Amino acid sequence: MTTREEVDTANTETTPRKRPNWGRWISLLAWLGFLGLFAAVGRTEVDPRVANPNVEGRPRPVEFLTGFDHWQIIPQVGALLMVVVLTIVFIRGWRKNPGSPVLLMMLVTTLIVWQDPIMNWAPYAVYNPILVHWPENWPLIMMSPTVEPFIVFGYVTFYFGPYFPAIWILRKLQAKHGPESFASRHPLVSLGGLVLVIGFIFDAILEISLVRTGLYIYSQAIPFGTLFPGTTFQFPLLWESLSVTFVMIPAAILVYRDDTGKSVAEKLAAKARLFPKRPVLGTFLVMFAIINVSYFAYGSWFWAIKASGLATAVACPWPYPEAKVFDPQGYFEENGAEGPYSVGKWSTWQYALPDGRPDVERGSKSMKCATEGNE
């Protein structure tokens, strides 16, 4: 009897008690609370700061793909479903494999949406005001030329998606050509090259489709390297599809596992001795820092284009007349677009214009941006 009691006591002492994982619960509640906040404040009406007071309704001076009037429903419903599915996938995956570098990168490439208003400002990315969006007069959100929509919560599939076909191809090449092949001796360079090609093509197909269906436009672009320059549907192929890989490539490299089973991010965190007793947290912070810096590099690329004044191709006609024409440099007005005009935020030295938007004469270069009845 005494022996049995001693064994039971020993088992009780050596068996750890299951305690609630408060980190998981707090993270889940924070995510749900964030989505709930958007559901509470999201709107489709245009704030007076952005709205054109001279226009009623949502007239469209240009016809989008096939003339279908409800394209914007599709990506918004798709984004909502994506958020639900990815949340479920993340929770289930984390329970089976907590601390997985792939899951951590999914989280990081979702969290970088905090930068999205700035990264809409940088490349002149103007979203359709009909989209469900955050209040336009909120700090940070005000950086977007028109509105900051819900659909950006799907960034994970955009910035991290190319990793999956790239790693599949890389593993096939390594298995086929053996340990002496370039793919095996230089796996990170090979992976980065594959993501560059796949990401460029993926971005071009996706963005050209979204611009053509009116989800957003690039209101200004450098004519060279841009498809359909000077039209509503212009797309800065060389400049945009290349620069998005500034984020895609490090996202892929950071989760690459070598023959030790450790990812690059895990090794960097260990080398930096970042939270050595909490390696998952250290890995997450390494990923978060590098991906955010990479995203800033994307924005800096387009900031240089802004400051150079070379983005002279304007998206004419302006397709969203319910909103003021985003024209911080006066290029739209010079080409005949009728106001009112908006300069948005960061509209002085950020454009190499310390005195702000220059005084220009409407139509001084052309009238190609004038709409019917306003020529």
C-alpha positions as CSV (number, residue, x, y, z in Angstrom):
1,M,0.0,0.0,0.0
2,T,2.8,2.4,0.9
3,T,4.7,1.5,-2.2
4,R,1.7,2.2,-4.4
5,E,1.1,5.5,-2.7
6,E,4.8,6.5,-3.2
7,V,4.5,5.6,-6.9
8,D,1.3,7.6,-7.3
9,T,2.9,10.6,-5.5
10,A,6.0,10.4,-7.7
11,N,3.9,10.3,-10.9
12,T,1.9,13.3,-9.7
13,E,5.1,15.2,-9.0
14,T,6.8,14.4,-12.3
15,T,3.8,14.9,-14.5
16,P,3.5,18.7,-15.4
17,R,0.2,20.3,-14.9
18,K,-1.5,21.5,-18.0
19,R,-1.9,25.3,-17.8
20,P,-3.7,27.5,-20.2
21,N,-1.5,28.9,-22.9
22,W,-2.3,32.6,-22.3
23,G,-0.1,33.7,-25.2
24,R,-2.3,31.8,-27.7
25,W,-5.5,33.0,-26.2
26,I,-4.3,36.6,-26.1
27,S,-3.2,36.5,-29.7
28,L,-6.4,34.9,-30.9
29,L,-8.6,37.5,-29.0
30,A,-6.4,40.3,-30.3
31,W,-6.9,39.1,-33.9
32,L,-10.6,38.7,-33.5
33,G,-10.8,42.1,-31.7
34,F,-9.0,43.7,-34.6
35,L,-11.3,42.2,-37.2
36,G,-14.3,43.2,-35.0
37,L,-13.0,46.7,-34.9
38,F,-12.9,46.9,-38.7
39,A,-16.4,45.4,-38.9
40,A,-17.6,48.2,-36.6
41,V,-15.9,51.1,-38.3
42,G,-15.6,49.9,-41.9
43,R,-17.5,51.9,-44.4
44,T,-18.0,52.5,-48.2
45,E,-18.9,56.2,-48.1
46,V,-16.2,58.7,-48.8
47,D,-15.0,61.1,-46.1
48,P,-15.2,64.8,-46.9
49,R,-11.4,65.0,-46.8
50,V,-11.2,62.8,-49.9
51,A,-14.7,63.2,-51.5
52,N,-15.4,65.4,-54.5
53,P,-18.2,67.7,-53.4
54,N,-19.2,68.3,-57.0
55,V,-20.1,64.8,-57.8
56,E,-23.1,62.7,-56.7
57,G,-23.1,58.9,-56.8
58,R,-20.2,56.9,-58.3
59,P,-20.1,57.7,-62.1
60,R,-17.3,55.9,-64.0
61,P,-15.9,57.7,-67.1
62,V,-14.1,54.5,-68.2
63,E,-15.4,51.0,-68.6
64,F,-13.7,48.3,-66.7
65,L,-13.1,44.7,-67.9
66,T,-16.1,43.3,-69.9
67,G,-18.3,46.2,-68.6
68,F,-19.2,44.1,-65.5
69,D,-20.3,46.6,-62.7
70,H,-19.6,44.5,-59.6
71,W,-16.0,43.4,-59.9
72,Q,-15.2,44.8,-56.5
73,I,-17.5,42.3,-54.7
74,I,-15.3,39.4,-55.8
75,P,-11.9,40.3,-54.3
76,Q,-13.6,41.6,-51.1
77,V,-15.6,38.3,-50.6
78,G,-12.4,36.4,-51.5
79,A,-10.4,38.4,-48.9
80,L,-12.9,37.7,-46.2
81,L,-12.9,33.9,-47.0
82,M,-9.1,34.0,-47.1
83,V,-8.9,35.5,-43.7
84,V,-11.3,32.9,-42.2
85,V,-9.5,30.0,-43.9
86,L,-6.0,31.2,-43.0
87,T,-7.0,31.8,-39.4
88,I,-8.3,28.2,-39.1
89,V,-5.2,26.8,-40.9
90,F,-2.9,28.8,-38.6
91,I,-4.6,27.7,-35.4
92,R,-4.7,24.0,-36.4
93,G,-1.1,24.1,-37.7
94,W,0.2,25.8,-34.6
95,R,-1.4,23.2,-32.3
96,K,0.3,20.4,-34.3
97,N,3.6,22.2,-34.8
98,P,4.0,25.2,-32.5
99,G,6.7,27.5,-33.5
100,S,6.8,26.5,-37.1
101,P,8.8,29.0,-39.1
102,V,6.3,28.8,-42.0
103,L,3.5,29.7,-39.6
104,L,5.5,32.5,-38.1
105,M,6.1,33.9,-41.6
106,M,2.4,33.7,-42.3
107,L,1.9,35.8,-39.3
108,V,4.6,38.3,-40.1
109,T,3.5,38.8,-43.7
110,T,0.0,39.5,-42.4
111,L,1.2,42.0,-39.7
112,I,3.1,44.1,-42.2
113,V,-0.2,45.6,-43.3
114,W,0.4,48.3,-40.8
115,Q,2.7,49.8,-43.4
116,D,0.2,49.5,-46.3
117,P,-1.1,53.1,-46.2
118,I,2.5,54.3,-46.6
119,M,3.1,51.8,-49.4
120,N,0.0,53.0,-51.2
121,W,1.3,56.5,-51.0
122,A,4.8,55.6,-52.3
123,P,3.8,54.1,-55.7
124,Y,0.7,56.2,-56.3
125,A,-1.6,53.2,-55.6
126,V,-5.1,54.7,-55.5
127,Y,-7.8,52.3,-54.4
128,N,-11.4,52.4,-55.6
129,P,-13.4,54.3,-53.0
130,I,-16.3,51.9,-53.3
131,L,-14.3,49.3,-51.4
132,V,-15.1,48.7,-47.7
133,H,-12.4,50.7,-45.9
134,W,-11.1,52.2,-42.7
135,P,-12.1,55.8,-41.8
136,E,-10.0,58.0,-44.0
137,N,-9.4,60.6,-41.3
138,W,-7.6,58.2,-38.9
139,P,-3.8,58.7,-38.3
140,L,-1.7,56.5,-40.6
141,I,-4.7,55.6,-42.7
142,M,-4.6,59.1,-44.0
143,M,-1.5,58.3,-45.9
144,S,-3.4,56.4,-48.6
145,P,-4.3,58.5,-51.6
146,T,-8.0,57.7,-51.3
147,V,-9.0,54.8,-49.0
148,E,-7.3,51.9,-47.1
149,P,-9.4,48.8,-47.8
150,F,-10.0,45.5,-46.0
151,I,-8.6,43.3,-48.7
152,V,-5.0,44.0,-47.7
153,F,-5.4,41.4,-44.9
154,G,-4.7,38.8,-47.7
155,Y,-1.1,40.0,-48.0
156,V,0.2,36.6,-46.7
157,T,-0.8,34.8,-49.9
158,F,0.8,37.6,-52.0
159,Y,4.1,38.1,-50.3
160,F,4.7,34.6,-49.0
161,G,2.8,32.6,-51.7
162,P,5.7,32.3,-54.2
163,Y,7.8,30.5,-51.6
164,F,5.8,27.3,-52.0
165,P,6.3,26.6,-55.7
166,A,9.9,27.9,-55.4
167,I,10.8,25.5,-52.6
168,W,9.1,22.6,-54.4
169,I,11.2,23.3,-57.6
170,L,14.3,23.7,-55.5
171,R,13.9,20.4,-53.8
172,K,13.2,18.7,-57.1
173,L,16.4,20.2,-58.6
174,Q,18.5,19.2,-55.5
175,A,17.1,15.6,-55.7
176,K,17.7,15.3,-59.4
177,H,21.2,16.8,-59.7
178,G,22.6,15.7,-56.4
179,P,24.7,17.4,-53.7
180,E,27.3,18.8,-56.2
181,S,24.7,20.8,-58.1
182,F,24.5,24.6,-57.9
183,A,21.0,24.2,-56.3
184,S,22.5,22.1,-53.5
185,R,25.7,24.1,-53.0
186,H,23.9,27.5,-53.1
187,P,20.4,26.8,-51.9
188,L,19.6,30.3,-50.7
189,V,20.8,31.9,-53.9
190,S,18.8,29.4,-55.9
191,L,15.7,29.9,-53.8
192,G,16.0,33.6,-54.1
193,G,16.4,33.4,-57.9
194,L,13.3,31.1,-58.2
195,V,11.2,33.5,-56.1
196,L,12.4,36.4,-58.2
197,V,11.1,34.8,-61.4
198,I,7.9,33.3,-59.9
199,G,7.1,36.4,-57.9
200,F,7.6,38.7,-60.8
201,I,5.2,36.7,-63.0
202,F,2.7,36.1,-60.2
203,D,2.6,39.8,-59.4
204,A,2.3,40.9,-63.0
205,I,-0.7,38.6,-63.7
206,L,-2.4,39.4,-60.5
207,E,-2.0,43.2,-60.5
208,I,-2.7,43.7,-64.2
209,S,-6.0,41.9,-63.6
210,L,-6.9,43.9,-60.5
211,V,-6.0,47.2,-62.2
212,R,-8.1,46.3,-65.3
213,T,-11.1,45.4,-63.2
214,G,-10.9,48.8,-61.3
215,L,-9.8,47.6,-57.9
216,Y,-7.1,50.3,-57.9
217,I,-4.9,52.2,-60.3
218,Y,-1.4,53.5,-60.3
219,S,-2.1,57.2,-60.8
220,Q,1.4,58.1,-61.9
221,A,4.3,56.0,-63.3
222,I,7.5,56.3,-65.2
223,P,6.6,55.8,-68.9
224,F,9.5,53.4,-69.5
225,G,8.8,50.0,-68.2
226,T,5.1,50.7,-67.8
227,L,2.3,48.8,-69.6
228,F,-0.3,51.1,-71.2
229,P,1.3,54.3,-70.0
230,G,-1.0,57.4,-69.9
231,T,-4.2,55.3,-69.7
232,T,-6.4,54.5,-66.7
233,F,-5.0,51.0,-66.7
234,Q,-1.3,51.8,-66.8
235,F,0.8,49.3,-64.8
236,P,4.5,50.0,-63.8
237,L,5.5,46.4,-64.7
238,L,9.3,46.8,-64.4
239,W,9.1,49.0,-61.3
240,E,6.3,47.2,-59.3
241,S,6.7,43.6,-60.2
242,L,10.4,43.7,-59.5
243,S,10.2,45.7,-56.3
244,V,7.6,43.4,-54.7
245,T,10.2,40.7,-54.7
246,F,12.2,42.8,-52.2
247,V,9.8,41.3,-49.7
248,M,9.1,37.9,-51.3
249,I,12.7,36.8,-51.4
250,P,13.7,37.4,-47.8
251,A,10.4,35.9,-46.7
252,A,11.3,32.7,-48.5
253,I,14.9,32.6,-47.4
254,L,14.1,33.1,-43.8
255,V,12.0,30.0,-43.6
256,Y,14.5,27.8,-45.6
257,R,15.6,24.8,-43.6
258,D,19.0,23.2,-44.2
259,D,20.0,19.6,-43.3
260,T,20.1,20.5,-39.6
261,G,16.4,21.1,-39.7
262,K,16.8,24.7,-38.6
263,S,15.5,27.6,-40.6
264,V,17.7,30.6,-41.5
265,A,15.6,32.8,-39.1
266,E,16.1,30.4,-36.2
267,K,19.8,30.4,-36.8
268,L,19.9,34.2,-36.9
269,A,18.0,34.4,-33.7
270,A,20.3,32.0,-32.0
271,K,23.4,33.8,-33.3
272,A,22.1,37.1,-32.0
273,R,21.2,35.4,-28.7
274,L,17.7,37.0,-29.0
275,F,15.5,35.6,-26.2
276,P,17.5,32.3,-25.9
277,K,15.0,30.9,-23.5
278,R,12.2,31.7,-25.9
279,P,13.5,30.7,-29.3
280,V,10.1,31.0,-31.0
281,L,9.8,34.6,-29.9
282,G,13.4,35.3,-31.0
283,T,12.7,33.8,-34.4
284,F,9.5,35.8,-34.8
285,L,11.3,39.1,-33.9
286,V,14.0,38.4,-36.5
287,M,11.4,37.7,-39.2
288,F,9.4,40.8,-38.2
289,A,12.4,43.1,-38.3
290,I,13.8,41.8,-41.6
291,I,10.5,41.7,-43.4
292,N,9.5,45.2,-42.3
293,V,12.9,46.6,-43.4
294,S,12.4,44.8,-46.7
295,Y,9.0,46.4,-47.1
296,F,10.5,49.8,-46.3
297,A,13.0,49.1,-49.1
298,Y,10.1,48.6,-51.5
299,G,8.7,52.0,-50.4
300,S,12.1,53.7,-50.6
301,W,12.4,52.5,-54.2
302,F,9.1,54.3,-55.1
303,W,10.0,57.3,-53.0
304,A,13.1,57.8,-55.1
305,I,10.8,57.7,-58.2
306,K,8.5,60.3,-56.6
307,A,11.3,62.7,-55.8
308,S,12.9,62.3,-59.2
309,G,9.8,63.7,-60.9
310,L,10.0,61.0,-63.6
311,A,6.6,59.5,-62.9
312,T,5.0,61.7,-65.6
313,A,2.6,59.1,-67.1
314,V,-0.8,59.8,-65.5
315,A,-3.8,57.4,-65.4
316,C,-6.3,59.2,-67.6
317,P,-9.2,59.5,-67.4
318,W,-9.3,59.6,-63.6
319,P,-11.7,56.7,-62.9
320,Y,-13.0,57.6,-59.5
321,P,-14.7,61.1,-59.8
322,E,-16.5,60.7,-56.4
323,A,-13.0,61.3,-55.0
324,K,-10.7,64.3,-55.6
325,V,-8.0,63.8,-58.2
326,F,-4.8,62.7,-56.4
327,D,-2.4,65.2,-58.0
328,P,0.4,66.2,-55.7
329,Q,2.7,67.3,-58.5
330,G,0.1,68.9,-60.8
331,Y,0.6,66.5,-63.7
332,F,-3.1,65.6,-63.9
333,E,-4.1,69.3,-64.1
334,E,-1.5,69.9,-66.7
335,N,-3.1,67.2,-68.8
336,G,-6.6,68.6,-68.5
337,A,-8.1,66.8,-65.5
338,E,-10.7,68.8,-63.8
339,G,-10.4,69.4,-60.0
340,P,-10.8,69.5,-57.2
341,Y,-7.3,68.1,-56.6
342,S,-5.8,66.3,-53.6
343,V,-2.2,66.3,-52.5
344,G,-2.6,63.9,-49.7
345,K,0.0,63.6,-46.9
346,W,3.7,64.1,-47.2
347,S,3.4,66.3,-50.2
348,T,6.3,68.8,-49.8
349,W,9.9,67.8,-49.5
350,Q,8.9,64.1,-50.0
351,Y,8.3,65.0,-53.6
352,A,11.3,67.4,-53.7
353,L,8.7,70.2,-53.6
354,P,9.5,72.2,-50.5
355,D,6.8,74.7,-51.3
356,G,4.2,72.1,-52.0
357,R,2.1,71.5,-55.1
358,P,3.2,73.9,-57.9
359,D,0.8,76.3,-59.6
360,V,0.1,74.9,-63.0
361,E,-2.3,75.8,-65.8
362,R,-5.0,73.3,-66.6
363,G,-4.3,71.7,-70.0
364,S,-0.9,73.4,-70.5
365,K,0.5,70.1,-71.8
366,S,-2.6,68.3,-73.2
367,M,-6.3,67.7,-72.6
368,K,-6.1,63.9,-72.6
369,C,-7.3,63.7,-68.9
370,A,-10.4,65.8,-69.6
371,T,-13.6,63.9,-69.4
372,E,-16.6,64.5,-71.7
373,G,-18.2,67.8,-71.0
374,N,-15.2,69.2,-69.2
375,E,-12.9,69.7,-72.1
